[in-house]
């Protein structure tokens, strides 16, 4: 019985982390540009530009962070 519960917990954790990718944080500062593009092989990619540096973010962070907002503060609601 304990192994079933443990297996269910492990599967739930794997499902939760697989659905929300984690990318390395970008530099702190104002968002100067946003970009999104579609690649047939792996879907949508979302990027923000801060201090001339482009970095990948999740779709939720892309939607929250408009030009002129302060990164990473714009990612928290």
PDB file of N, CA, C and O in Angstrom:
ATOM      1  N   UNK A   1       0.821  -1.196   0.000  1.00  0.00           N
ATOM      2  CA  UNK A   1       0.000   0.000   0.000  1.00  0.00           C
ATOM      3  C   UNK A   1       0.864   1.259   0.000  1.00  0.00           C
ATOM      4  O   UNK A   1       0.575   2.219  -0.714  1.00  0.00           O
ATOM      5  N   UNK A   2       1.939   1.247   0.816  1.00  0.00           N
ATOM      6  CA  UNK A   2       2.824   2.412   0.876  1.00  0.00           C
ATOM      7  C   UNK A   2       3.526   2.649  -0.455  1.00  0.00           C
ATOM      8  O   UNK A   2       3.760   3.792  -0.847  1.00  0.00           O
ATOM      9  N   UNK A   3       3.862   1.559  -1.149  1.00  0.00           N
ATOM     10  CA  UNK A   3       4.541   1.735  -2.438  1.00  0.00           C
ATOM     11  C   UNK A   3       3.606   2.350  -3.473  1.00  0.00           C
ATOM     12  O   UNK A   3       4.057   3.104  -4.336  1.00  0.00           O
ATOM     13  N   UNK A   4       2.326   2.045  -3.403  1.00  0.00           N
ATOM     14  CA  UNK A   4       1.360   2.655  -4.329  1.00  0.00           C
ATOM     15  C   UNK A   4       1.227   4.147  -4.068  1.00  0.00           C
ATOM     16  O   UNK A   4       1.160   4.949  -5.000  1.00  0.00           O
ATOM     17  N   UNK A   5       1.190   4.508  -2.799  1.00  0.00           N
ATOM     18  CA  UNK A   5       1.094   5.931  -2.446  1.00  0.00           C
ATOM     19  C   UNK A   5       2.358   6.651  -2.885  1.00  0.00           C
ATOM     20  O   UNK A   5       2.288   7.739  -3.457  1.00  0.00           O
ATOM     21  N   UNK A   6       3.507   6.053  -2.623  1.00  0.00           N
ATOM     22  CA  UNK A   6       4.772   6.652  -3.037  1.00  0.00           C
ATOM     23  C   UNK A   6       4.840   6.791  -4.554  1.00  0.00           C
ATOM     24  O   UNK A   6       5.281   7.822  -5.062  1.00  0.00           O
ATOM     25  N   UNK A   7       4.411   5.773  -5.272  1.00  0.00           N
ATOM     26  CA  UNK A   7       4.411   5.835  -6.729  1.00  0.00           C
ATOM     27  C   UNK A   7       3.478   6.932  -7.232  1.00  0.00           C
ATOM     28  O   UNK A   7       3.809   7.634  -8.188  1.00  0.00           O
ATOM     29  N   UNK A   8       2.333   7.083  -6.609  1.00  0.00           N
ATOM     30  CA  UNK A   8       1.386   8.127  -7.012  1.00  0.00           C
ATOM     31  C   UNK A   8       1.973   9.510  -6.770  1.00  0.00           C
ATOM     32  O   UNK A   8       1.799  10.410  -7.592  1.00  0.00           O
ATOM     33  N   UNK A   9       2.665   9.686  -5.651  1.00  0.00           N
ATOM     34  CA  UNK A   9       3.288  10.980  -5.343  1.00  0.00           C
ATOM     35  C   UNK A   9       4.394  11.284  -6.355  1.00  0.00           C
ATOM     36  O   UNK A   9       4.491  12.408  -6.846  1.00  0.00           O
ATOM     37  N   UNK A  10       5.214  10.302  -6.664  1.00  0.00           N
ATOM     38  CA  UNK A  10       6.298  10.501  -7.625  1.00  0.00           C
ATOM     39  C   UNK A  10       5.734  10.846  -9.005  1.00  0.00           C
ATOM     40  O   UNK A  10       6.246  11.745  -9.672  1.00  0.00           O
ATOM     41  N   UNK A  11       4.704  10.153  -9.430  1.00  0.00           N
ATOM     42  CA  UNK A  11       4.091  10.450 -10.730  1.00  0.00           C
ATOM     43  C   UNK A  11       3.477  11.842 -10.758  1.00  0.00           C
ATOM     44  O   UNK A  11       3.561  12.543 -11.767  1.00  0.00           O
ATOM     45  N   UNK A  12       2.864  12.240  -9.661  1.00  0.00           N
ATOM     46  CA  UNK A  12       2.277  13.579  -9.593  1.00  0.00           C
ATOM     47  C   UNK A  12       3.359  14.648  -9.680  1.00  0.00           C
ATOM     48  O   UNK A  12       3.176  15.658 -10.360  1.00  0.00           O
ATOM     49  N   UNK A  13       4.477  14.439  -9.004  1.00  0.00           N
ATOM     50  CA  UNK A  13       5.577  15.401  -9.067  1.00  0.00           C
ATOM     51  C   UNK A  13       6.185  15.461 -10.460  1.00  0.00           C
ATOM     52  O   UNK A  13       6.501  16.545 -10.951  1.00  0.00           O
ATOM     53  N   UNK A  14       6.349  14.326 -11.092  1.00  0.00           N
ATOM     54  CA  UNK A  14       6.876  14.312 -12.452  1.00  0.00           C
ATOM     55  C   UNK A  14       5.942  15.014 -13.427  1.00  0.00           C
ATOM     56  O   UNK A  14       6.393  15.753 -14.303  1.00  0.00           O
ATOM     57  N   UNK A  15       4.668  14.790 -13.279  1.00  0.00           N
ATOM     58  CA  UNK A  15       3.693  15.443 -14.160  1.00  0.00           C
ATOM     59  C   UNK A  15       3.696  16.947 -13.947  1.00  0.00           C
ATOM     60  O   UNK A  15       3.590  17.707 -14.910  1.00  0.00           O
ATOM     61  N   UNK A  16       3.815  17.386 -12.707  1.00  0.00           N
ATOM     62  CA  UNK A  16       3.807  18.825 -12.416  1.00  0.00           C
ATOM     63  C   UNK A  16       5.043  19.507 -12.976  1.00  0.00           C
ATOM     64  O   UNK A  16       4.946  20.610 -13.514  1.00  0.00           O
ATOM     65  N   UNK A  17       6.192  18.877 -12.861  1.00  0.00           N
ATOM     66  CA  UNK A  17       7.412  19.500 -13.378  1.00  0.00           C
ATOM     67  C   UNK A  17       7.515  19.397 -14.882  1.00  0.00           C
ATOM     68  O   UNK A  17       8.123  20.261 -15.514  1.00  0.00           O
ATOM     69  N   UNK A  18       6.944  18.375 -15.469  1.00  0.00           N
ATOM     70  CA  UNK A  18       7.006  18.229 -16.922  1.00  0.00           C
ATOM     71  C   UNK A  18       6.126  19.247 -17.627  1.00  0.00           C
ATOM     72  O   UNK A  18       6.429  19.648 -18.751  1.00  0.00           O
ATOM     73  N   UNK A  19       5.063  19.665 -17.002  1.00  0.00           N
ATOM     74  CA  UNK A  19       4.132  20.601 -17.621  1.00  0.00           C
ATOM     75  C   UNK A  19       4.588  22.046 -17.517  1.00  0.00           C
ATOM     76  O   UNK A  19       4.128  22.888 -18.288  1.00  0.00           O
ATOM     77  N   UNK A  20       5.472  22.353 -16.594  1.00  0.00           N
ATOM     78  CA  UNK A  20       5.929  23.725 -16.441  1.00  0.00           C
ATOM     79  C   UNK A  20       7.455  23.767 -16.534  1.00  0.00           C
ATOM     80  O   UNK A  20       8.144  23.548 -15.538  1.00  0.00           O
ATOM     81  N   UNK A  21       7.981  24.049 -17.727  1.00  0.00           N
ATOM     82  CA  UNK A  21       9.439  24.065 -17.891  1.00  0.00           C
ATOM     83  C   UNK A  21      10.063  25.183 -17.082  1.00  0.00           C
ATOM     84  O   UNK A  21       9.450  26.228 -16.861  1.00  0.00           O
ATOM     85  N   UNK A  22      11.267  24.954 -16.652  1.00  0.00           N
ATOM     86  CA  UNK A  22      11.994  25.961 -15.890  1.00  0.00           C
ATOM     87  C   UNK A  22      13.227  26.356 -16.689  1.00  0.00           C
ATOM     88  O   UNK A  22      14.039  25.506 -17.055  1.00  0.00           O
ATOM     89  N   UNK A  23      13.359  27.633 -16.953  1.00  0.00           N
ATOM     90  CA  UNK A  23      14.505  28.136 -17.697  1.00  0.00           C
ATOM     91  C   UNK A  23      15.356  28.981 -16.757  1.00  0.00           C
ATOM     92  O   UNK A  23      14.835  29.525 -15.784  1.00  0.00           O
ATOM     93  N   UNK A  24      16.659  29.102 -17.028  1.00  0.00           N
ATOM     94  CA  UNK A  24      17.510  29.945 -16.181  1.00  0.00           C
ATOM     95  C   UNK A  24      17.003  31.383 -16.197  1.00  0.00           C
ATOM     96  O   UNK A  24      16.538  31.874 -17.226  1.00  0.00           O
ATOM     97  N   UNK A  25      17.095  32.048 -15.063  1.00  0.00           N
ATOM     98  CA  UNK A  25      16.626  33.435 -14.957  1.00  0.00           C
ATOM     99  C   UNK A  25      17.508  34.362 -15.784  1.00  0.00           C
ATOM    100  O   UNK A  25      18.713  34.146 -15.917  1.00  0.00           O
ATOM    101  N   UNK A  26      16.894  35.376 -16.325  1.00  0.00           N
ATOM    102  CA  UNK A  26      17.629  36.379 -17.079  1.00  0.00           C
ATOM    103  C   UNK A  26      18.112  37.482 -16.161  1.00  0.00           C
ATOM    104  O   UNK A  26      17.906  37.410 -14.949  1.00  0.00           O
ATOM    105  N   UNK A  27      18.755  38.508 -16.718  1.00  0.00           N
ATOM    106  CA  UNK A  27      19.258  39.614 -15.908  1.00  0.00           C
ATOM    107  C   UNK A  27      18.116  40.492 -15.386  1.00  0.00           C
ATOM    108  O   UNK A  27      17.046  40.551 -15.992  1.00  0.00           O
ATOM    109  N   UNK A  28      18.345  41.155 -14.287  1.00  0.00           N
ATOM    110  CA  UNK A  28      17.359  42.081 -13.742  1.00  0.00           C
ATOM    111  C   UNK A  28      17.379  43.365 -14.566  1.00  0.00           C
ATOM    112  O   UNK A  28      18.442  43.834 -14.972  1.00  0.00           O
ATOM    113  N   UNK A  29      16.198  43.928 -14.808  1.00  0.00           N
ATOM    114  CA  UNK A  29      16.123  45.188 -15.532  1.00  0.00           C
ATOM    115  C   UNK A  29      14.825  45.325 -16.297  1.00  0.00           C
ATOM    116  O   UNK A  29      13.901  44.529 -16.129  1.00  0.00           O
ATOM    117  N   UNK A  30      14.767  46.356 -17.150  1.00  0.00           N
ATOM    118  CA  UNK A  30      13.561  46.619 -17.935  1.00  0.00           C
ATOM    119  C   UNK A  30      13.529  45.755 -19.185  1.00  0.00           C
ATOM    120  O   UNK A  30      14.541  45.549 -19.855  1.00  0.00           O
ATOM    121  N   UNK A  31      12.336  45.258 -19.477  1.00  0.00           N
ATOM    122  CA  UNK A  31      12.128  44.462 -20.683  1.00  0.00           C
ATOM    123  C   UNK A  31      12.090  45.423 -21.863  1.00  0.00           C
ATOM    124  O   UNK A  31      11.246  46.317 -21.919  1.00  0.00           O
ATOM    125  N   UNK A  32      13.017  45.232 -22.815  1.00  0.00           N
ATOM    126  CA  UNK A  32      13.083  46.120 -23.976  1.00  0.00           C
ATOM    127  C   UNK A  32      12.481  45.495 -25.224  1.00  0.00           C
ATOM    128  O   UNK A  32      12.126  46.207 -26.164  1.00  0.00           O
ATOM    129  N   UNK A  33      12.361  44.168 -25.243  1.00  0.00           N
ATOM    130  CA  UNK A  33      11.779  43.512 -26.413  1.00  0.00           C
ATOM    131  C   UNK A  33      11.241  42.144 -26.014  1.00  0.00           C
ATOM    132  O   UNK A  33      11.671  41.546 -25.028  1.00  0.00           O
ATOM    133  N   UNK A  34      10.295  41.670 -26.803  1.00  0.00           N
ATOM    134  CA  UNK A  34       9.702  40.343 -26.606  1.00  0.00           C
ATOM    135  C   UNK A  34       9.649  39.668 -27.956  1.00  0.00           C
ATOM    136  O   UNK A  34       9.469  40.321 -28.984  1.00  0.00           O
ATOM    137  N   UNK A  35       9.806  38.358 -27.948  1.00  0.00           N
ATOM    138  CA  UNK A  35       9.754  37.625 -29.200  1.00  0.00           C
ATOM    139  C   UNK A  35       9.165  36.246 -28.939  1.00  0.00           C
ATOM    140  O   UNK A  35       9.401  35.634 -27.897  1.00  0.00           O
ATOM    141  N   UNK A  36       8.398  35.776 -29.907  1.00  0.00           N
ATOM    142  CA  UNK A  36       7.900  34.410 -29.843  1.00  0.00           C
ATOM    143  C   UNK A  36       7.949  33.850 -31.249  1.00  0.00           C
ATOM    144  O   UNK A  36       7.743  34.563 -32.231  1.00  0.00           O
ATOM    145  N   UNK A  37       8.225  32.558 -31.326  1.00  0.00           N
ATOM    146  CA  UNK A  37       8.286  31.909 -32.628  1.00  0.00           C
ATOM    147  C   UNK A  37       7.916  30.442 -32.472  1.00  0.00           C
ATOM    148  O   UNK A  37       8.014  29.859 -31.392  1.00  0.00           O
ATOM    149  N   UNK A  38       7.493  29.876 -33.575  1.00  0.00           N
ATOM    150  CA  UNK A  38       7.045  28.488 -33.582  1.00  0.00           C
ATOM    151  C   UNK A  38       8.030  27.642 -34.362  1.00  0.00           C
ATOM    152  O   UNK A  38       8.403  27.972 -35.488  1.00  0.00           O
ATOM    153  N   UNK A  39       8.448  26.542 -33.746  1.00  0.00           N
ATOM    154  CA  UNK A  39       9.288  25.575 -34.434  1.00  0.00           C
ATOM    155  C   UNK A  39       8.502  24.284 -34.544  1.00  0.00           C
ATOM    156  O   UNK A  39       7.991  23.761 -33.553  1.00  0.00           O
ATOM    157  N   UNK A  40       8.415  23.786 -35.744  1.00  0.00           N
ATOM    158  CA  UNK A  40       7.617  22.584 -35.990  1.00  0.00           C
ATOM    159  C   UNK A  40       8.056  21.429 -35.096  1.00  0.00           C
ATOM    160  O   UNK A  40       7.219  20.637 -34.664  1.00  0.00           O
ATOM    161  N   UNK A  41       9.329  21.322 -34.815  1.00  0.00           N
ATOM    162  CA  UNK A  41       9.860  20.199 -34.031  1.00  0.00           C
ATOM    163  C   UNK A  41       9.414  20.220 -32.571  1.00  0.00           C
ATOM    164  O   UNK A  41       9.145  19.169 -31.989  1.00  0.00           O
ATOM    165  N   UNK A  42       9.333  21.421 -31.974  1.00  0.00           N
ATOM    166  CA  UNK A  42       9.033  21.452 -30.539  1.00  0.00           C
ATOM    167  C   UNK A  42       8.110  22.576 -30.088  1.00  0.00           C
ATOM    168  O   UNK A  42       8.061  22.878 -28.896  1.00  0.00           O
ATOM    169  N   UNK A  43       7.389  23.195 -30.987  1.00  0.00           N
ATOM    170  CA  UNK A  43       6.343  24.144 -30.600  1.00  0.00           C
ATOM    171  C   UNK A  43       6.812  25.568 -30.383  1.00  0.00           C
ATOM    172  O   UNK A  43       7.818  26.003 -30.943  1.00  0.00           O
ATOM    173  N   UNK A  44       6.062  26.286 -29.560  1.00  0.00           N
ATOM    174  CA  UNK A  44       6.290  27.714 -29.326  1.00  0.00           C
ATOM    175  C   UNK A  44       7.471  27.947 -28.394  1.00  0.00           C
ATOM    176  O   UNK A  44       7.689  27.207 -27.435  1.00  0.00           O
ATOM    177  N   UNK A  45       8.229  28.999 -28.705  1.00  0.00           N
ATOM    178  CA  UNK A  45       9.347  29.456 -27.876  1.00  0.00           C
ATOM    179  C   UNK A  45       9.084  30.924 -27.553  1.00  0.00           C
ATOM    180  O   UNK A  45       8.710  31.698 -28.434  1.00  0.00           O
ATOM    181  N   UNK A  46       9.275  31.303 -26.306  1.00  0.00           N
ATOM    182  CA  UNK A  46       9.021  32.667 -25.861  1.00  0.00           C
ATOM    183  C   UNK A  46      10.312  33.245 -25.300  1.00  0.00           C
ATOM    184  O   UNK A  46      10.995  32.598 -24.506  1.00  0.00           O
ATOM    185  N   UNK A  47      10.649  34.477 -25.720  1.00  0.00           N
ATOM    186  CA  UNK A  47      11.877  35.121 -25.281  1.00  0.00           C
ATOM    187  C   UNK A  47      11.621  36.561 -24.872  1.00  0.00           C
ATOM    188  O   UNK A  47      10.758  37.240 -25.430  1.00  0.00           O
ATOM    189  N   UNK A  48      12.387  37.011 -23.890  1.00  0.00           N
ATOM    190  CA  UNK A  48      12.400  38.408 -23.476  1.00  0.00           C
ATOM    191  C   UNK A  48      13.809  38.947 -23.688  1.00  0.00           C
ATOM    192  O   UNK A  48      14.778  38.189 -23.688  1.00  0.00           O
ATOM    193  N   UNK A  49      13.917  40.271 -23.871  1.00  0.00           N
ATOM    194  CA  UNK A  49      15.225  40.909 -23.977  1.00  0.00           C
ATOM    195  C   UNK A  49      15.350  41.939 -22.866  1.00  0.00           C
ATOM    196  O   UNK A  49      14.510  42.829 -22.728  1.00  0.00           O
ATOM    197  N   UNK A  50      16.416  41.806 -22.071  1.00  0.00           N
ATOM    198  CA  UNK A  50      16.731  42.745 -20.989  1.00  0.00           C
ATOM    199  C   UNK A  50      18.216  43.058 -21.104  1.00  0.00           C
ATOM    200  O   UNK A  50      19.038  42.143 -21.167  1.00  0.00           O
ATOM    201  N   UNK A  51      18.571  44.341 -21.132  1.00  0.00           N
ATOM    202  CA  UNK A  51      19.967  44.782 -21.271  1.00  0.00           C
ATOM    203  C   UNK A  51      20.634  44.151 -22.493  1.00  0.00           C
ATOM    204  O   UNK A  51      21.810  43.789 -22.439  1.00  0.00           O
ATOM    205  N   UNK A  52      19.890  44.017 -23.591  1.00  0.00           N
ATOM    206  CA  UNK A  52      20.436  43.474 -24.817  1.00  0.00           C
ATOM    207  C   UNK A  52      20.637  41.966 -24.816  1.00  0.00           C
ATOM    208  O   UNK A  52      21.166  41.408 -25.776  1.00  0.00           O
ATOM    209  N   UNK A  53      20.226  41.320 -23.766  1.00  0.00           N
ATOM    210  CA  UNK A  53      20.397  39.862 -23.660  1.00  0.00           C
ATOM    211  C   UNK A  53      19.054  39.170 -23.823  1.00  0.00           C
ATOM    212  O   UNK A  53      18.115  39.452 -23.079  1.00  0.00           O
ATOM    213  N   UNK A  54      18.955  38.264 -24.794  1.00  0.00           N
ATOM    214  CA  UNK A  54      17.734  37.489 -24.999  1.00  0.00           C
ATOM    215  C   UNK A  54      17.801  36.217 -24.171  1.00  0.00           C
ATOM    216  O   UNK A  54      18.848  35.575 -24.083  1.00  0.00           O
ATOM    217  N   UNK A  55      16.685  35.859 -23.568  1.00  0.00           N
ATOM    218  CA  UNK A  55      16.625  34.621 -22.805  1.00  0.00           C
ATOM    219  C   UNK A  55      15.221  34.061 -22.892  1.00  0.00           C
ATOM    220  O   UNK A  55      14.246  34.794 -23.060  1.00  0.00           O
ATOM    221  N   UNK A  56      15.138  32.757 -22.773  1.00  0.00           N
ATOM    222  CA  UNK A  56      13.874  32.047 -22.931  1.00  0.00           C
ATOM    223  C   UNK A  56      13.096  32.062 -21.623  1.00  0.00           C
ATOM    224  O   UNK A  56      13.670  31.943 -20.541  1.00  0.00           O
ATOM    225  N   UNK A  57      11.764  32.212 -21.742  1.00  0.00           N
ATOM    226  CA  UNK A  57      10.875  32.207 -20.583  1.00  0.00           C
ATOM    227  C   UNK A  57       9.662  31.336 -20.887  1.00  0.00           C
ATOM    228  O   UNK A  57       9.448  30.919 -22.025  1.00  0.00           O
ATOM    229  N   UNK A  58       8.887  31.075 -19.868  1.00  0.00           N
ATOM    230  CA  UNK A  58       7.653  30.318 -20.054  1.00  0.00           C
ATOM    231  C   UNK A  58       6.603  31.206 -20.718  1.00  0.00           C
ATOM    232  O   UNK A  58       6.751  32.428 -20.755  1.00  0.00           O
ATOM    233  N   UNK A  59       5.559  30.597 -21.233  1.00  0.00           N
ATOM    234  CA  UNK A  59       4.478  31.359 -21.853  1.00  0.00           C
ATOM    235  C   UNK A  59       3.818  32.292 -20.843  1.00  0.00           C
ATOM    236  O   UNK A  59       3.468  33.423 -21.182  1.00  0.00           O
ATOM    237  N   UNK A  60       3.645  31.830 -19.608  1.00  0.00           N
ATOM    238  CA  UNK A  60       3.020  32.659 -18.575  1.00  0.00           C
ATOM    239  C   UNK A  60       3.868  33.902 -18.288  1.00  0.00           C
ATOM    240  O   UNK A  60       3.328  35.001 -18.165  1.00  0.00           O
ATOM    241  N   UNK A  61       5.189  33.736 -18.183  1.00  0.00           N
ATOM    242  CA  UNK A  61       6.066  34.891 -17.946  1.00  0.00           C
ATOM    243  C   UNK A  61       6.066  35.822 -19.149  1.00  0.00           C
ATOM    244  O   UNK A  61       6.113  37.040 -18.982  1.00  0.00           O
ATOM    245  N   UNK A  62       6.015  35.274 -20.352  1.00  0.00           N
ATOM    246  CA  UNK A  62       5.955  36.092 -21.560  1.00  0.00           C
ATOM    247  C   UNK A  62       4.701  36.959 -21.558  1.00  0.00           C
ATOM    248  O   UNK A  62       4.754  38.137 -21.911  1.00  0.00           O
ATOM    249  N   UNK A  63       3.589  36.380 -21.164  1.00  0.00           N
ATOM    250  CA  UNK A  63       2.332  37.135 -21.137  1.00  0.00           C
ATOM    251  C   UNK A  63       2.343  38.220 -20.068  1.00  0.00           C
ATOM    252  O   UNK A  63       1.774  39.293 -20.272  1.00  0.00           O
ATOM    253  N   UNK A  64       2.977  37.959 -18.944  1.00  0.00           N
ATOM    254  CA  UNK A  64       2.991  38.932 -17.839  1.00  0.00           C
ATOM    255  C   UNK A  64       3.960  40.085 -18.071  1.00  0.00           C
ATOM    256  O   UNK A  64       3.718  41.195 -17.598  1.00  0.00           O
ATOM    257  N   UNK A  65       5.044  39.841 -18.786  1.00  0.00           N
ATOM    258  CA  UNK A  65       6.116  40.830 -18.928  1.00  0.00           C
ATOM    259  C   UNK A  65       6.003  41.568 -20.262  1.00  0.00           C
ATOM    260  O   UNK A  65       6.422  41.061 -21.302  1.00  0.00           O
ATOM    261  N   UNK A  66       5.438  42.754 -20.217  1.00  0.00           N
ATOM    262  CA  UNK A  66       5.311  43.582 -21.421  1.00  0.00           C
ATOM    263  C   UNK A  66       6.530  44.500 -21.507  1.00  0.00           C
ATOM    264  O   UNK A  66       7.285  44.633 -20.544  1.00  0.00           O
ATOM    265  N   UNK A  67       6.715  45.133 -22.670  1.00  0.00           N
ATOM    266  CA  UNK A  67       7.826  46.081 -22.817  1.00  0.00           C
ATOM    267  C   UNK A  67       7.699  47.178 -21.770  1.00  0.00           C
ATOM    268  O   UNK A  67       6.619  47.723 -21.542  1.00  0.00           O
ATOM    269  N   UNK A  68       8.826  47.487 -21.140  1.00  0.00           N
ATOM    270  CA  UNK A  68       8.846  48.528 -20.115  1.00  0.00           C
ATOM    271  C   UNK A  68       8.672  48.013 -18.703  1.00  0.00           C
ATOM    272  O   UNK A  68       8.934  48.743 -17.747  1.00  0.00           O
ATOM    273  N   UNK A  69       8.237  46.777 -18.549  1.00  0.00           N
ATOM    274  CA  UNK A  69       8.083  46.226 -17.197  1.00  0.00           C
ATOM    275  C   UNK A  69       9.444  45.783 -16.666  1.00  0.00           C
ATOM    276  O   UNK A  69      10.390  45.607 -17.435  1.00  0.00           O
ATOM    277  N   UNK A  70       9.535  45.608 -15.375  1.00  0.00           N
ATOM    278  CA  UNK A  70      10.796  45.238 -14.736  1.00  0.00           C
ATOM    279  C   UNK A  70      10.852  43.732 -14.527  1.00  0.00           C
ATOM    280  O   UNK A  70       9.979  43.143 -13.890  1.00  0.00           O
ATOM    281  N   UNK A  71      11.897  43.121 -15.076  1.00  0.00           N
ATOM    282  CA  UNK A  71      12.112  41.686 -14.918  1.00  0.00           C
ATOM    283  C   UNK A  71      13.029  41.469 -13.729  1.00  0.00           C
ATOM    284  O   UNK A  71      14.001  42.216 -13.619  1.00  0.00           O
ATOM    285  N   UNK A  72      12.823  40.548 -12.855  1.00  0.00           N
ATOM    286  CA  UNK A  72      11.855  39.470 -12.814  1.00  0.00           C
ATOM    287  C   UNK A  72      10.580  39.802 -12.053  1.00  0.00           C
ATOM    288  O   UNK A  72       9.728  38.930 -11.879  1.00  0.00           O
ATOM    289  N   UNK A  73      10.428  41.045 -11.595  1.00  0.00           N
ATOM    290  CA  UNK A  73       9.238  41.411 -10.822  1.00  0.00           C
ATOM    291  C   UNK A  73       7.949  41.152 -11.614  1.00  0.00           C
ATOM    292  O   UNK A  73       6.924  40.802 -11.028  1.00  0.00           O
ATOM    293  N   UNK A  74       7.995  41.319 -12.920  1.00  0.00           N
ATOM    294  CA  UNK A  74       6.787  41.142 -13.742  1.00  0.00           C
ATOM    295  C   UNK A  74       6.334  39.683 -13.785  1.00  0.00           C
ATOM    296  O   UNK A  74       5.195  39.410 -14.165  1.00  0.00           O
ATOM    297  N   UNK A  75       7.187  38.752 -13.408  1.00  0.00           N
ATOM    298  CA  UNK A  75       6.811  37.339 -13.466  1.00  0.00           C
ATOM    299  C   UNK A  75       5.964  36.907 -12.279  1.00  0.00           C
ATOM    300  O   UNK A  75       5.371  35.829 -12.306  1.00  0.00           O
ATOM    301  N   UNK A  76       5.899  37.727 -11.242  1.00  0.00           N
ATOM    302  CA  UNK A  76       5.151  37.380 -10.026  1.00  0.00           C
ATOM    303  C   UNK A  76       3.836  38.144  -9.973  1.00  0.00           C
ATOM    304  O   UNK A  76       3.799  39.355 -10.193  1.00  0.00           O
ATOM    305  N   UNK A  77       2.772  37.433  -9.681  1.00  0.00           N
ATOM    306  CA  UNK A  77       1.474  38.091  -9.513  1.00  0.00           C
ATOM    307  C   UNK A  77       0.865  37.676  -8.220  1.00  0.00           C
ATOM    308  O   UNK A  77      -0.234  38.119  -7.885  1.00  0.00           O
TER     309      UNK A  77
END
